[in-house]
C-alpha cells in the first residue's frame, strides 16, 4: 500500500490555524483598548439673577342685577400693563371668569376674554346660589383667583350679589 494516500487523523479540538486566528483577534483587541477619563476644573462664573412674576388676581365686584342676570365688573391688576421680559406683550393677555355652585369651588370656566380691554360681563343665571371668581391669563398660564362674589337668583326676580 505504498503510494496510497492515507487519511489524516482529525484533531478532536480546534485546529492550530483556528487557535492562531483566535489568539490574534484577542491580542489585537487587548492592544487597542483605551480607558476613558475626565478631569474637572472649578471655575467661578458670573452671577445670574432670575426673576419670577406671578399673574396677579383682579378685584371682582357686582354691578346691577336684572331678571336672572347679573353684571360682574373687575379691576385689572396694575401689573397687567407691565411688559413681559420676552417682548411678547404684557404680563397678562386676558381673563377667565369662573363660576361654581358652592363657595370655594370647584369652579368651571364660564367665559374667556382675549385681551385686557373687557372688564365687565353680564351673565344669565338660573335660580339658586352661584359663586364667581376671575383670574388673569397669559397663554396657557393661569393667575391666582380673585375674591369670590356670591350671586343669589330667585325665579322671575332680580338676582342679588354680595
N, CA, C and O of each residue as an XYZ file, in Angstrom:
648
protein
N       0.786     -1.140      0.000
C       0.000      0.000      0.000
C       0.854      1.239      0.000
O       0.553      2.311      0.525
N       1.900      0.970     -0.621
C       2.771      2.085     -0.788
C       2.238      2.981     -1.870
O       1.742      2.485     -2.882
N       2.318      4.245     -1.703
C       1.852      5.190     -2.683
C       0.407      5.581     -2.474
O      -0.056      6.547     -3.081
N      -0.310      4.878     -1.652
C      -1.702      5.250     -1.388
C      -1.735      6.325     -0.325
O      -0.986      6.282      0.651
N      -2.613      7.287     -0.530
C      -2.743      8.364      0.465
C      -3.585      7.866      1.611
O      -4.686      7.340      1.445
N      -3.046      8.047      2.718
C      -3.781      7.636      3.908
C      -4.499      8.853      4.497
O      -3.922      9.939      4.557
N      -5.694      8.689      4.913
C      -6.410      9.833      5.509
C      -5.742     10.270      6.790
O      -5.306      9.452      7.599
N      -5.671     11.579      6.957
C      -5.077     12.126      8.166
C      -6.061     12.017      9.316
O      -7.265     12.197      9.130
N      -5.576     11.737     10.445
C      -6.495     11.703     11.594
C      -6.869     13.144     11.976
O      -6.011     14.026     11.988
N      -8.148     13.376     12.284
C      -8.630     14.703     12.670
C      -8.395     14.930     14.139
O      -8.527     14.035     14.974
N      -8.038     16.178     14.420
C      -7.815     16.531     15.824
C      -9.173     16.687     16.497
O     -10.145     17.101     15.864
N      -9.233     16.363     17.745
C     -10.509     16.442     18.458
C     -10.851     17.876     18.857
O     -12.028     18.155     19.089
N      -9.908     18.789     18.951
C     -10.148     20.174     19.349
C      -9.988     21.094     18.164
O      -9.900     20.622     17.030
N      -9.947     22.414     18.392
C      -9.770     23.362     17.302
C      -8.404     23.170     16.654
O      -7.432     22.772     17.295
N      -8.372     23.460     15.398
C      -7.124     23.289     14.671
C      -6.129     24.352     15.100
O      -6.480     25.332     15.756
N      -4.894     24.136     14.718
C      -3.848     25.102     15.056
C      -4.132     26.440     14.384
O      -3.894     27.496     14.970
N      -4.638     26.393     13.160
C      -4.943     27.628     12.439
C      -6.027     28.420     13.185
O      -5.914     29.636     13.334
N      -7.074     27.729     13.652
C      -8.141     28.406     14.398
C      -7.602     29.004     15.689
O      -7.962     30.121     16.059
N      -6.759     28.276     16.360
C      -6.164     28.786     17.600
C      -5.334     30.029     17.326
O      -5.364     30.984     18.102
N      -4.599     30.017     16.234
C      -3.774     31.159     15.877
C      -4.644     32.385     15.580
O      -4.326     33.481     16.040
N      -5.740     32.224     14.817
C      -6.638     33.330     14.478
C      -7.280     33.882     15.752
O      -7.328     35.097     15.946
N      -7.768     33.004     16.610
C      -8.402     33.451     17.857
C      -7.402     34.198     18.733
O      -7.751     35.203     19.353
N      -6.175     33.721     18.788
C      -5.152     34.388     19.582
C      -4.861     35.770     19.034
O      -4.728     36.720     19.805
N      -4.760     35.903     17.716
C      -4.512     37.208     17.100
C      -5.659     38.184     17.364
O      -5.422     39.347     17.690
N      -6.884     37.720     17.226
C      -8.041     38.586     17.451
C      -8.061     39.080     18.891
O      -8.251     40.272     19.134
N      -7.869     38.193     19.833
C      -7.875     38.572     21.245
C      -6.722     39.513     21.574
O      -6.879     40.458     22.347
N      -5.566     39.246     20.980
C      -4.404     40.086     21.224
C      -4.622     41.482     20.655
O      -4.302     42.472     21.314
N      -5.154     41.575     19.462
C      -5.381     42.876     18.843
C      -6.441     43.665     19.618
O      -6.316     44.876     19.798
N      -7.472     42.974     20.068
C      -8.498     43.645     20.858
C      -7.931     44.184     22.157
O      -8.304     45.272     22.596
N      -7.046     43.442     22.765
C      -6.461     43.879     24.026
C      -5.499     45.031     23.813
O      -5.376     45.900     24.676
N      -4.822     45.052     22.690
C      -3.846     46.096     22.423
C      -4.542     47.421     22.138
O      -4.030     48.474     22.518
N      -5.705     47.393     21.475
C      -6.356     48.607     21.042
C      -7.369     49.162     22.034
O      -8.054     50.131     21.706
N      -7.493     48.621     23.182
C      -8.438     49.164     24.151
C      -7.803     50.355     24.851
O      -6.610     50.362     25.152
N      -8.623     51.350     25.098
C      -8.154     52.526     25.817
C      -9.128     52.807     26.948
O     -10.302     52.446     26.871
N      -8.658     53.427     27.957
C      -9.538     53.774     29.064
C      -9.942     55.239     28.933
O      -9.187     56.065     28.421
N     -11.131     55.536     29.401
C     -11.633     56.906     29.343
C     -11.473     57.554     30.711
O     -11.604     56.903     31.747
N     -11.195     58.815     30.691
C     -11.087     59.546     31.952
C     -11.519     60.979     31.705
O     -11.527     61.459     30.572
N     -11.874     61.645     32.776
C     -12.278     63.043     32.675
C     -11.697     63.793     33.855
O     -11.493     63.235     34.934
N     -11.440     65.048     33.632
C     -10.986     65.880     34.735
C     -11.866     67.122     34.770
O     -12.292     67.615     33.726
N     -12.133     67.617     35.939
C     -12.996     68.769     36.129
C     -12.208     69.888     36.782
O     -11.424     69.670     37.705
N     -12.432     71.068     36.288
C     -11.755     72.234     36.841
C     -12.806     73.179     37.393
O     -13.785     73.487     36.713
N     -12.617     73.633     38.593
C     -13.563     74.549     39.211
C     -13.284     75.954     38.681
O     -12.156     76.445     38.719
N     -14.347     76.580     38.189
C     -14.229     77.962     37.733
C     -15.314     78.782     38.395
O     -16.349     78.248     38.792
N     -15.087     80.050     38.513
C     -16.064     80.951     39.110
C     -16.793     81.654     37.977
O     -16.178     82.309     37.136
N     -18.125     81.508     37.966
C     -18.930     82.114     36.907
C     -19.587     83.382     37.428
O     -19.658     83.600     38.638
N     -20.066     84.212     36.519
C     -20.772     85.429     36.888
C     -22.113     85.108     37.535
O     -22.611     83.988     37.419
N     -22.676     86.058     38.194
C     -23.951     85.875     38.866
C     -25.097     86.081     37.882
O     -25.097     87.028     37.096
N     -26.057     85.190     37.939
C     -27.250     85.300     37.113
C     -28.436     85.539     38.035
O     -28.635     84.814     39.009
N     -29.208     86.544     37.725
C     -30.397     86.831     38.514
C     -31.608     86.350     37.751
O     -31.803     86.714     36.592
N     -32.416     85.540     38.390
C     -33.625     85.038     37.789
C     -34.792     85.635     38.548
O     -34.873     85.518     39.771
N     -35.681     86.266     37.835
C     -36.848     86.863     38.477
C     -38.101     86.142     38.048
O     -38.186     85.637     36.928
N     -39.049     86.095     38.914
C     -40.328     85.480     38.592
C     -41.431     86.447     38.962
O     -41.329     87.192     39.937
N     -42.465     86.423     38.183
C     -43.588     87.300     38.468
C     -44.861     86.506     38.221
O     -45.104     86.029     37.113
N     -45.652     86.373     39.241
C     -46.918     85.670     39.094
C     -47.977     86.592     38.513
O     -47.850     87.815     38.578
N     -49.006     86.012     37.953
C     -50.112     86.797     37.435
C     -50.995     87.199     38.618
O     -51.562     86.343     39.297
N     -51.103     88.484     38.853
C     -51.886     88.968     39.989
C     -53.379     88.801     39.708
O     -53.813     88.778     38.557
N     -54.146     88.685     40.781
C     -55.590     88.488     40.658
C     -56.309     89.831     40.535
O     -55.961     90.780     41.238
N     -57.295     89.923     39.660
C     -58.129     91.121     39.581
C     -59.030     91.216     40.813
O     -59.131     90.265     41.587
N     -59.680     92.358     40.988
C     -60.659     92.537     42.060
C     -62.046     92.471     41.428
O     -62.352     93.242     40.519
N     -62.884     91.552     41.907
C     -64.198     91.314     41.320
C     -65.287     91.999     42.142
O     -65.276     91.947     43.372
N     -66.227     92.642     41.447
C     -67.379     93.256     42.107
C     -68.624     92.988     41.272
O     -68.537     92.530     40.133
N     -69.776     93.279     41.853
C     -71.046     93.075     41.158
C     -71.660     94.412     40.823
O     -71.638     95.346     41.624
N     -72.208     94.488     39.624
C     -72.943     95.676     39.215
C     -74.428     95.417     39.390
O     -74.854     94.780     40.354
N     -75.184     95.905     38.471
C     -76.627     95.761     38.563
C     -77.102     94.358     38.290
O     -76.518     93.626     37.491
N     -78.194     93.987     38.979
C     -78.820     92.694     38.772
C     -80.078     92.870     37.953
O     -80.832     93.819     38.170
N     -80.314     91.979     37.024
C     -81.521     92.002     36.209
C     -82.368     90.794     36.539
O     -82.152     90.131     37.553
N     -83.328     90.509     35.684
C     -84.150     89.320     35.871
C     -83.286     88.111     35.522
O     -82.997     87.842     34.356
N     -82.888     87.402     36.553
C     -81.994     86.247     36.452
C     -80.750     86.536     35.611
O     -80.330     85.716     34.794
N     -80.182     87.697     35.825
C     -78.896     88.051     35.229
C     -78.151     88.943     36.214
O     -78.755     89.598     37.064
N     -76.847     88.954     36.083
C     -76.001     89.751     36.978
C     -74.853     90.313     36.162
O     -74.306     89.631     35.295
N     -74.489     91.551     36.438
C     -73.335     92.155     35.787
C     -72.165     92.117     36.761
O     -72.250     92.612     37.885
N     -71.089     91.526     36.306
C     -69.855     91.430     37.104
C     -68.832     92.384     36.521
O     -68.688     92.489     35.303
N     -68.132     93.072     37.390
C     -67.080     94.021     36.986
C     -65.799     93.637     37.701
O     -65.831     93.063     38.790
N     -64.695     93.950     37.094
C     -63.416     93.710     37.769
C     -62.442     94.816     37.432
O     -62.512     95.463     36.387
N     -61.545     94.997     38.356
C     -60.469     95.958     38.200
C     -59.206     95.182     37.870
O     -58.786     94.305     38.625
N     -58.614     95.509     36.746
C     -57.392     94.812     36.341
C     -56.255     95.143     37.294
O     -56.119     96.296     37.703
N     -55.442     94.171     37.654
C     -54.267     94.457     38.482
C     -53.332     95.421     37.751
O     -53.271     95.420     36.522
N     -52.615     96.229     38.499
C     -51.720     97.222     37.899
C     -50.638     96.577     37.026
O     -50.203     97.172     36.040
N     -50.212     95.385     37.378
C     -49.115     94.777     36.625
C     -49.552     94.168     35.296
O     -48.701     93.676     34.555
N     -50.837     94.180     34.967
C     -51.241     93.644     33.663
C     -50.749     94.525     32.527
O     -50.639     94.060     31.392
N     -50.451     95.781     32.809
C     -49.925     96.668     31.767
C     -48.401     96.718     31.763
O     -47.806     97.491     31.011
N     -47.777     95.911     32.585
C     -46.314     95.820     32.612
C     -45.871     94.883     31.495
O     -46.429     93.797     31.334
N     -44.872     95.299     30.726
C     -44.368     94.469     29.627
C     -43.679     93.233     30.180
O     -42.993     93.292     31.200
N     -43.871     92.119     29.496
C     -43.159     90.917     29.925
C     -41.718     90.961     29.417
O     -41.382     91.753     28.538
N     -40.885     90.109     29.977
C     -39.451     90.134     29.651
C     -39.145     89.502     28.301
O     -38.014     89.602     27.825
N     -40.114     88.859     27.675
C     -39.879     88.185     26.406
C     -40.209     89.059     25.204
O     -39.972     88.669     24.061
N     -40.759     90.248     25.466
C     -41.124     91.128     24.376
C     -42.377     90.689     23.642
O     -42.590     91.069     22.491
N     -43.206     89.892     24.301
C     -44.425     89.375     23.650
C     -45.675     90.097     24.145
O     -46.782     89.581     23.989
N     -45.522     91.253     24.726
C     -46.695     91.988     25.207
C     -46.648     92.194     26.700
O     -45.577     92.335     27.291
N     -47.815     92.209     27.300
C     -47.938     92.447     28.733
C     -47.864     91.141     29.515
O     -47.882     90.051     28.943
N     -47.781     91.278     30.845
C     -47.713     90.084     31.691
C     -48.980     89.239     31.586
O     -48.926     88.024     31.773
N     -50.101     89.858     31.294
C     -51.358     89.120     31.114
C     -51.886     89.401     29.708
O     -51.611     90.454     29.133
N     -52.640     88.457     29.165
C     -53.228     88.684     27.844
C     -54.733     88.452     27.827
O     -55.349     88.495     26.762
N     -55.330     88.210     28.977
C     -56.770     88.006     29.024
C     -57.242     87.636     30.417
O     -56.492     87.705     31.390
N     -58.513     87.240     30.486
C     -59.141     86.862     31.755
C     -59.966     85.596     31.546
O     -60.381     85.278     30.431
N     -60.191     84.885     32.644
C     -61.142     83.784     32.678
C     -62.113     84.044     33.811
O     -61.698     84.241     34.954
N     -63.396     84.048     33.508
C     -64.435     84.162     34.520
C     -64.884     82.748     34.858
O     -65.246     81.970     33.976
N     -64.857     82.426     36.148
C     -65.214     81.081     36.592
C     -66.444     81.144     37.494
O     -66.665     82.132     38.194
N     -67.242     80.075     37.466
C     -68.442     80.027     38.285
C     -68.588     78.641     38.890
O     -68.264     77.633     38.262
N     -69.083     78.608     40.124
C     -69.346     77.345     40.801
C     -70.645     77.423     41.579
O     -71.205     78.503     41.764
N     -71.115     76.286     42.027
C     -72.372     76.242     42.765
C     -72.165     76.169     44.267
O     -73.138     76.102     45.019
N     -70.919     76.181     44.721
C     -70.655     76.215     46.155
C     -69.473     77.127     46.438
O     -68.561     77.261     45.622
N     -69.505     77.746     47.597
C     -68.458     78.683     47.981
C     -67.109     77.980     48.060
O     -67.004     76.897     48.637
N     -66.095     78.582     47.491
C     -64.764     77.988     47.497
C     -64.507     77.030     46.351
O     -63.415     76.474     46.241
N     -65.499     76.831     45.495
C     -65.320     75.972     44.332
C     -65.802     74.561     44.587
O     -66.349     74.276     45.652
N     -65.612     73.696     43.649
C     -64.862     73.886     42.415
C     -65.589     74.816     41.447
O     -66.816     74.912     41.443
N     -64.800     75.487     40.639
C     -65.323     76.413     39.643
C     -65.056     75.857     38.250
O     -64.101     75.110     38.037
N     -65.901     76.227     37.323
C     -65.639     75.898     35.922
C     -65.618     77.207     35.131
O     -66.231     78.199     35.527
N     -64.909     77.189     34.022
C     -64.768     78.397     33.210
C     -66.125     78.738     32.606
O     -66.731     77.926     31.907
N     -66.585     79.944     32.885
C     -67.860     80.427     32.360
C     -67.646     81.207     31.070
O     -68.424     81.086     30.124
N     -66.587     82.008     31.041
C     -66.292     82.792     29.844
C     -64.803     83.144     29.811
O     -64.199     83.417     30.848
N     -64.221     83.134     28.618
C     -62.818     83.506     28.419
C     -62.779     84.809     27.635
O     -63.466     84.960     26.625
N     -61.964     85.748     28.111
C     -61.810     87.054     27.461
C     -60.401     87.144     26.905
O     -59.428     87.036     27.651
N     -60.287     87.341     25.601
C     -58.992     87.524     24.967
C     -58.724     89.020     24.911
O     -59.518     89.781     24.356
N     -57.629     89.428     25.474
C     -57.309     90.844     25.554
C     -57.688     91.396     26.919
O     -58.429     90.771     27.678
N     -57.171     92.565     27.212
C     -57.362     93.163     28.534
C     -58.404     94.273     28.540
O     -58.646     94.884     29.581
N     -59.019     94.540     27.404
C     -59.948     95.659     27.303
C     -61.285     95.455     27.994
O     -61.901     96.426     28.432
N     -61.743     94.235     28.102
C     -63.039     93.966     28.719
C     -62.867     93.804     30.223
O     -62.031     93.029     30.688
N     -63.682     94.560     30.985
C     -63.624     94.451     32.450
C     -65.018     94.328     33.054
O     -65.219     94.641     34.228
N     -65.983     93.873     32.253
C     -67.320     93.587     32.800
C     -67.986     92.528     31.941
O     -67.637     92.335     30.777
N     -68.954     91.846     32.541
C     -69.658     90.770     31.853
C     -71.015     90.587     32.504
O     -71.119     90.560     33.730
N     -72.046     90.462     31.699
C     -73.387     90.178     32.211
C     -73.682     88.708     31.952
O     -73.646     88.243     30.813
N     -73.970     87.995     33.015
C     -74.195     86.559     32.931
C     -75.649     86.229     33.248
O     -76.229     86.781     34.183
N     -76.224     85.340     32.477
C     -77.562     84.826     32.769
C     -77.429     83.689     33.760
O     -76.539     82.847     33.640
N     -78.320     83.669     34.740
C     -78.259     82.626     35.758
C     -79.625     81.970     35.899
O     -80.633     82.479     35.410
N     -79.631     80.861     36.559
C     -80.871     80.217     36.959
C     -81.064     80.510     38.444
O     -80.160     81.036     39.093
N     -82.216     80.178     38.978
C     -82.430     80.437     40.397
C     -81.475     79.564     41.214
O     -81.126     78.451     40.819
N     -81.073     80.089     42.337
C     -80.141     79.383     43.207
C     -78.952     80.252     43.539
O     -78.953     81.456     43.284
N     -77.945     79.635     44.105
C     -76.738     80.343     44.528
C     -75.591     80.022     43.584
O     -75.350     78.866     43.236
N     -74.885     81.080     43.176
C     -73.740     80.963     42.277
C     -72.574     81.754     42.848
O     -72.763     82.802     43.465
N     -71.384     81.250     42.639
C     -70.167     81.865     43.173
C     -69.209     82.114     42.010
O     -68.876     81.208     41.246
N     -68.782     83.359     41.902
C     -67.935     83.780     40.783
C     -66.557     84.205     41.273
O     -66.410     84.786     42.349
N     -65.547     83.899     40.453
C     -64.187     84.413     40.624
C     -63.657     84.710     39.225
O     -64.218     84.253     38.228
N     -62.585     85.468     39.161
C     -61.948     85.757     37.874
C     -60.442     85.665     38.069
O     -59.939     85.848     39.177
N     -59.733     85.380     36.993
C     -58.261     85.328     37.050
C     -57.691     85.823     35.737
O     -58.355     85.783     34.702
N     -56.448     86.292     35.791
C     -55.742     86.715     34.585
C     -55.106     85.490     33.928
O     -54.861     84.475     34.579
N     -54.848     85.607     32.644
C     -54.216     84.518     31.898
C     -53.084     85.071     31.035
O     -53.061     86.254     30.697
N     -52.173     84.213     30.695
C     -51.105     84.509     29.731
C     -50.810     83.193     29.025
O     -50.240     82.278     29.618
N     -51.195     83.103     27.774
C     -51.110     81.847     27.015
C     -51.850     80.762     27.790
O     -53.051     80.895     28.026
N     -51.177     79.711     28.184
C     -51.820     78.639     28.961
C     -51.631     78.820     30.465
O     -52.116     78.000     31.246
N     -50.940     79.871     30.884
C     -50.724     80.112     32.307
C     -51.978     80.709     32.915
O     -52.687     81.477     32.265
N     -52.245     80.363     34.129
C     -53.410     80.861     34.852
C     -52.946     81.576     36.112
O     -52.107     81.067     36.856
N     -53.503     82.769     36.345
C     -53.162     83.524     37.537
C     -53.966     83.064     38.742
O     -54.780     82.145     38.656
N     -53.722     83.713     39.849
C     -54.465     83.425     41.079
C     -55.908     83.877     40.905
O     -56.192     84.803     40.145
N     -56.809     83.220     41.610
C     -58.214     83.615     41.504
C     -58.480     84.836     42.379
O     -57.805     85.072     43.382
N     -59.473     85.594     41.970
C     -59.837     86.827     42.664
C     -60.659     86.517     43.913
O     -60.871     85.363     44.284
N     -61.105     87.591     44.535
C     -62.077     87.448     45.605
C     -63.358     86.835     45.023
O     -63.647     86.987     43.837
N     -64.099     86.156     45.857
C     -65.311     85.473     45.410
C     -66.539     86.367     45.597
O     -66.655     87.085     46.590
N     -67.456     86.307     44.620
C     -68.730     87.029     44.710
C     -69.864     86.022     44.690
O     -69.903     85.126     43.847
N     -70.790     86.180     45.636
C     -71.951     85.300     45.750
C     -73.147     85.964     45.087
O     -73.483     87.106     45.401
N     -73.784     85.254     44.177
C     -74.970     85.754     43.485
C     -76.118     84.803     43.801
O     -75.990     83.583     43.700
N     -77.252     85.405     44.189
C     -78.435     84.603     44.504
C     -79.542     84.967     43.525
O     -79.934     86.129     43.421
N     -80.035     83.979     42.819
C     -81.125     84.196     41.865
C     -82.400     83.577     42.367
O     -82.416     82.435     42.827
N     -83.490     84.353     42.274
C     -84.810     83.867     42.653
C     -85.662     83.858     41.403
O     -85.671     84.828     40.645
N     -86.365     82.786     41.188
C     -87.157     82.601     39.983
C     -88.003     83.823     39.661
O     -88.799     84.258     40.494
N     -87.846     84.380     38.475
C     -88.564     85.553     37.938
C     -88.313     86.836     38.725
O     -89.054     87.805     38.558
N     -87.307     86.871     39.563
C     -86.970     88.084     40.291
C     -85.518     88.459     39.973
O     -84.772     87.682     39.378
N     -85.152     89.648     40.378
C     -83.797     90.123     40.139
C     -82.790     89.345     40.966
O     -83.070     88.940     42.094
N     -81.647     89.149     40.405
C     -80.552     88.496     41.116
C     -79.893     89.489     42.052
O     -79.821     90.680     41.747
N     -79.414     89.013     43.181
C     -78.700     89.874     44.119
C     -77.272     89.370     44.253
O     -76.983     88.188     44.065
N     -76.408     90.285     44.578
C     -74.988     89.960     44.674
C     -74.439     90.432     46.006
O     -74.783     91.516     46.477
N     -73.603     89.636     46.602
C     -72.931     90.046     47.838
C     -71.470     89.656     47.782
O     -70.726     89.913     48.729
